Every structure is written in structure tokens, then in C-alpha cells.
Amino acid sequence: MFFFGKKQNQHNKQSGVRPAADLLKKGTVSIKDLIAPHFIEVDFNHIKINDTFYRTIFVSGYPRYANPNWLSSLITFDHPLYISFFIYPTEAGDVLEQLKKKIAEMEATIDSQVREGKVVDPNLQVALDDALSLQAELARGTERFFQFALYITISADTEKELENITQQLRSLLSSLYIISHPASLQMDDGFKATLPMFKDGLKILRNMDTTSIAYTFPFSTASLTQNEGILYGVNANDSSLIIFDRFKLENANSVILGKSGGGKSFLVKLEALRLFSQGVEIIIIDPENEYKKLAENVGGEFIEFSISSEANINPFDLDPDSAEDDELQNKILDLHSLMKVIMGDLSPTQDALLDKALVLTYQQKGITLDPETFKNESPLMEDLYKVLIGMETPEAKDLAARLEKFVTGSASGILNQRSNLDLKNPFTVFGIRDLEENLRPVAMYIVLEFIWNKIRKEKKKRVLIVDEAWYLIKNKDSGAYLHSFAKRARKYLLGLTTITQDVEDFLATQEGKAIITNSSMQIILKQSTASIDQISKTFYLTGGERHYLLSASVGQGLFFAGQSHVGIQVIASREEREIIE
């Protein structure tokens, strides 16, 4: 079904190729018939296959010196390229004989220039020095000799785009002191040379020694294999294992970004299971009750946090064992943020009234800045409500009205109760699925504050997982609290794992970007076209990495740890899958 020509509409009659429908009827269709393009047009300096233009460039000149990985710019070029290397071993004896003749010719030329009183050509002198050095290395057997060819094929949707990309690529190669040319009049041979057919029809070769050949390979990758830590997956570039200890980084915080169905939940569950097996305490805030089965399978505790549940947390609680003078002040500041999440925006007057009401609420319980008073019974939400009602100002009454739902209304069960939780299980999940959506940020905030009080009492390795963190990020005050949590976590050996599928909303806020900045480990799984631009800008992705994230399968993505990042394929054993799923 291949057709070489200028016009597609001549394709059937002039090529003598029968339509596929006729072939199918007669049962003579082959694999070639099924995969062959509609037509191929071979022009002077390009090939057109169906609607795509291709041009092959060959390299004819190389720099004198090159460092390891000096062709990495080709891999990071912001356009898909088909790159082929052809390496032909040669006999050392033949090469030595050719070098001997070449050295004799160069020495004779230099002697002639000296006798005639001319200035010796510096390029010729440099070439002679290189040849003598190579001759000595070949004679000692420290180097071998090869013939090398490098071909690059560019693809584009239009001829104009093909010209632009060709110019960009040739400019890039020129900056590396590489001389390149289009394979004019040999585009078909050039195109085949960059296909996985092992066929070099151009044979534009350059002599190279072993070291130069080794330096030519641009396919280097960072290794993230350590002697301790847990297995995260397989390096997609070199198939090595990604074994990493997040607690060895500047901080143990992690951010996981990915579209729905990309494998985020499985990865987080797998990491939690493996960390738990190494003695790390796991705490999870679960908006969809996805981690309930995992908690049950490992002997953990699942705490259902809802209006009708038995589990209660009082956000006004103080640490009775605290000896810090600013304990009450910090608690009032945290309650300020919580009240803004509950009430919404406040005017400066209302903000001042709220601060005064919070101080009066604690004073009525005999709690002051003196740490000894922290042992007194903490107030409840209804106590704050009564204080606001008692102020008898329109602003205070407005604040009280906003709190009424949480004191005497439908949501009184989650805020206006004495705390009855004591986190003792090393694997604890807080499930908030049964709360209405506008109450979830409030519940997540309260749970975070409760967990923080526990973390400060005892330093040990813990990981706190906040799933669907966009619930908090979309509110400025709760987002700022999560950011503050991330910054303070390192002091208490805590690793905060923040997960979201709403990448655009997360990155659109200063708090979301700051959380990413304060996380030493980031994992980006499959992305949508709508969010890839923002992801690329935030993480400085190359064109190849963008394409990888858009085309990634479930469990594939990019793994960032400190200054290194690699492609990752998440893997799990059959036993781990049974526990998780």
C-alpha cells in the first residue's frame, strides 16, 4: 500500500494498489496492508507521510573536546526527535597503519613549512598532536577505534513548522560546535536510518575512540537508590530501583499531584504500608473513606468524624502539661483562623471583636496566660457564642448568628462537644466522608490542630497524609494553616504528605505553591492537558517530561527528591496489592 508520489488522489489507480475493502473481502490482506500509511511523498529535502512532514539531519563535524553527557541538549530539546547512533568497530591494526601514514603526511607538511620560513599552520600542529596521542593509546591497548554516525529526524505538522524546528535544532548543534546538514536527495535513506531497522543508508561516518564514544551517549539519569528507606518503584530510565528515605532530606514533606485515576491513592497507600512496616507512625485525613479497609487490614483504627459520630474534638482545648507562656496566645491565633473558615470574611471591627470575645471566653473559665490555669476545664463553642451575644453590638450579633449552626443547629455535633479521643494506635485514619462538603474544611482544620497537639508532646517518626488537600487550600486561612503546618513539621520528625487531583486550584494559590516549595519530595503522576502548562512552569519540566506526563499510564510519573528527579513506575507485590485493594 506504499505510494511514492506528489498527489494523494492518484493513489489507487496509478499505484495499482487495491482498496483495503477489496483485500478484506478476498482474504488477502496482510499486516503490511494494515499498518502501511495512505501515501508517502519523497521531496528534495523532506518526506511527507500521511499528514506529517519529516526531515533527517546528519552530523558531519564534531568538536575537538567533549565532556561526559555533552549531547544531553538533544534529549532536552523541546520537540520530539528521532535520534540514531551507528557504531562500527574497526581493527586496531588497520587504524594504526592509517594513522602512521597520516602522521607522516602531517609531519612532512610541517617540515616543508618550516624550511620555507612559513608560519606553521596551528590547526595542522594540533591535529598532529592528537594523532600522536591516539596512536600511543591504541598501541598500548587503552583505547579502541570505531566509526560513528549520528542522524536526527524531525517531525512537524506543516512545512513551515518543519523549517522553524530545523533552524532551532541546527542552532543548538552549532552552539555545541557540531556541524550538521539536511540529508538532501537522500531523505528516504535518512528517515530509514532513524527507524528501529538497524539500516544505515547514509554512511556518513567519523572516526572515534572508546572515550569519545562513551561521552557521546546523552542518556544519563539520576540514581535514587539508597541503602535505607522504602521502595517507591522502578526508575523508568534505567530500570534501577528507587529506594529512598524521605526523612534523610531537608524535610520529610511530600506532595503528590495527579489527575483522577492516575494512581495517587494506590501510591499513597503503598508508601504508608511500607513506612508502617518500618515502625513509622501513620495518621491519615481521609475525605472519602478510601483508607478504611487498609486501616482494618493492618490492625489500625478508623475514626469516623461526622455530626452523629461518637468521636469528638473540642477546638478550644489547651495542653494541660504545657509550660509555654505563649500557649494560650497561639491557641487564640489558631482559633481566629478556624473562625474565619467557619464564618467567612470578617471586617476589621468584627475581627477585633472576635479577638476580644475569645479572650473573655477563656477568662470566664479561669484560664489566663499563667500555664497553671491551663489545667482548668476548656471552654466550648457555645461559651464563645454566649460571649458574643452578651456584647450586644450589631457586629457581635452577626458573628454569633454565623456560629449558631455549630452551637444549636445541625452542625453542633462536630464542634460543641468535649474531646474524647486519645490517639494510641500507630495507624490512625480520620474519615470525614459523611460530612457535607462545606463542613469538610472545618473538620480537616480541627483534626489537624488536634494532631498537632499530639505531635508536639512526643517526638518520633510520623507521616501525616492529607488527602484532597484542595479543600483546605481553597480557603486562604485554612491554606495558610496547612502551610504553617508544613514548615513546622520538620522540628518534630513529622513528614506531611499533601495529595490533590485539582492541580490547577492548588497551584493557583500562594499557599499551595508555598507547600510545594516546603516539600523536599514531589511525585507528579499522569496529568491532563489543562494542568500541564502550570505543572511545567512550576517544576521547570522539559518538553520530553511534559509529553511523558501526558502519555503516562497508571502508576507512572516523575519522582523529585531534593535536586534529583527521575521517571517512576510504581510497583507492588501481590501480597501488598491484596492488603491495599
Phi, psi and omega in degrees: 000000177291137177228124178256118180179187184261336188236127181289330185287355175269001197301318185275308187294313187282333180273346181072017181269130180282146177302152181299327181298318179295320180297318181295322180297321185270356176075021182254008181291142181239174178299321179299321179297325184283324186262350183291145176289167179295319177198160175232128179248117180259115181252184183300314186229021173198168173237140175243118178246116190055245182251013184246136178263142179228144174220135180254135178244135175249154181257128182245343181223140184235155177291159181290320180241147177214142177265163176304140177065030185287347176261016181298336179299332177294320181290325182270003178299134189278056174190143179299134178230146172255114186243132178232135170249134171241125183236120182245115176293148177233160179284131182299323181297316179297318181294317179299321179295318179294319179297320180301315179294317182295320179295319179298319180296315181294320179295320179296320179296318180294317178300320180296318180294323180292316181297326181276358178079016179273159175285129181295133178298116183297326179297321180292321179294319178295316179299321179295317179299317180296318181295318178296318179296315179295321179300319180293318181293321178294320180295324178281345180084011179280343177228151170244170184240142181222161167253135190232140176227140180232123180232143181227128177249132181253142176242150179202159181276336179227161180293325178295316178297322179299317179297317181296315182292323177300315179297319179297316181294317180293327175294319177299314180296323178296324179294340177264010181063038177250130178264125182229155180214148171292146180277064183299139181067000177227033184296325180293318177294321179295317179297316179296329181293338180258007172269158179285057182246353180055043182232113180257096180272351182268318178053048175262098195250155176224136178286135179216149175270178185299315182298317180296320178298316181297319180292339185289332185291121181268002190271066177260156181212150176286141178260132179240040177259120180241170180277348179218164183117201179237161178278125176261329181166199181250136175296118184291343183272317184232010176064014174282164181275138175265097179247121190214146176247106184295338181284354177269353180277180178303320170216164185263017182284148181221145175236132179238119182241140178177154179285165180299133180088003182276351178104017181298308185299318180297316179299315182294318178296320180295316178297316180299318180297316182289322176293320179299323180292342178261011175091009178276133179283136184243129174232131186231132169258114194242103182287343185237012181057032181286337188259007183297311181297320179298316179299317179294321183291334181255011179077023180275188182240130176251118182253113179277118183252101181212179183297323185260002184283163180279342181282128182228145175228127177266113183293349181271358184297140172250159176280110184293341181265001183287139176249010182277132182292333184264014181302312181293320180296317178295321179297319179295322177296318178295321178293328174304310181297318179298316181296327177290326175294322181284313190270336187093200183293142179238144174285163178304322179295315179295323179296318178294320178296319179298317179298315179297319181294322179295318179296316179296325180299316179288322181297324179296338176264009179076020182259123179234196180288348179288120181303335180295333181281351181292345179281347177294161179296130181286150177289170175245175178299324181294333177293319175296318180302315181295322178297316180296319178297322182289343179289335172057040172241153180303321180294318180293320178296325177295318178295318179298322180296324179289335180272345189303323180300328184267357180249308181240356184265204187291337183258016183294338184289340185261343184238332190257048182223156174288144179293139178226020182258144174219102185287105178242337181285135181286355176225101187238134178238127173261113180262124182237023183299325188278002174274147175294156192300323182286349177267347184296316177301323179296312181297318180297322179296314182296318179295319178300316180295320178296317179295321181298319178298323178290319184296321183292336184285329185216120178277121173198163181293120178223153171234125176254121182254120177249101180277150182051056184294348180296339175302321179277321185294328184292342173257128187299318184288316178290327175296320178295325179293318178297322177296316177298321177301315181297321181289326184274345189299323186301325183295340185244023178059031181258137172250120180266122176255117181252126184237138175205147172256344177270073187297320182298314179296322182294314184280347181284348181253150177295324180295318179297315179296322180293324178296319177297317179298325181271015177245121182282348179231130177227140177234121180248115178264190186312134182241159175269162179295334182290330185254352188294327180295316180291322176298315181299319181292321183289319186255006178054054182281149173278170178300320179295322179290323175301311181298322180297317181290327179287327184258004185295148174272178179299131179085005178252148178177204179244136182247114179255129176219109184063234181269357184251150172208145182219165170285145184228143168239114181289133179230151179214152177282167179298321180295320179295320179297321180296320179292320185283317189265000000 
